[in-house]
Amino acid sequence: MGAWSAMSGAGWEAPTLEGTIVRLEQLAPTHADGLWEASRDPRTWRWLSVVQPSTRETFDDWLDDAVAARDNGTEIPLVTVCCKRVVGSTRFLTLRPGHRSVEIGWTWLHPSAWNTGANVEAKLLMLGHAFDVWGCRRVELKTDALNERSRGAMEAMGATFEGIHRKHMLVRGGESRDSAWYSVTEDEWPTVRALLLERLATSRSREARSRGRQT
């Protein structure tokens, strides 16, 4: 793989963000095996823009692309760790420090981490870093317009729907994708943070009840 610098060329340092459920770490060579294992379920790739890598070689190519984007200063890829196990990845994209704007995307999790609060807490950590540390004015999010699960999560956290970009991308080897765009601004961040904290508390309560039934 290429150089594993921890610094974005755009001037924003790759953060390490830690909550009670997940830890978001800077992408490093030590994560390669864990990411490969976490990426094996086809459900993980249903709405991503590339076809699921079927071999370790093609997956390593995907990792190399992530590293190259980081080293070029266009993206900051992070690894999602839960209970000391790699469960997925996410990124800061479209880095625009001059406009104090960034995008959160390329988020994927192994299905075992779905509905655990992992994604909710990851968004809380990343949005908090963008607004409270980097001083962003705007954070963008987008997804396939057909991805009801992702769109529902964005709407539940209070992100503002900004419309559909029709025929926005060619994905997965040639499929045409309409993209649904959402955003959170600095003025909306306190409300969004409260909603995310509420959803996180609900997830923790549900997990606690589940553990109680198993004992």
Protein Blocks (a to p, Z undefined) as FASTA:
>chain_A
ZZddfbdfkopacdddddfkbccddddfklmmmmmmmmmpmklmmmmcbdcdfbfklmmm
mmmmmmmmmmnopaccddddeehiafbdcddehiafknopaddehiacdfklgonlmmmm
mmmmmmmmmmmmnopabdcddddfklmmlmmmmmmnopacebjcehkbccehiaacdddd
ddddfklmmmmmmmmmmmmmmmmmmmmmmmmmmZZ
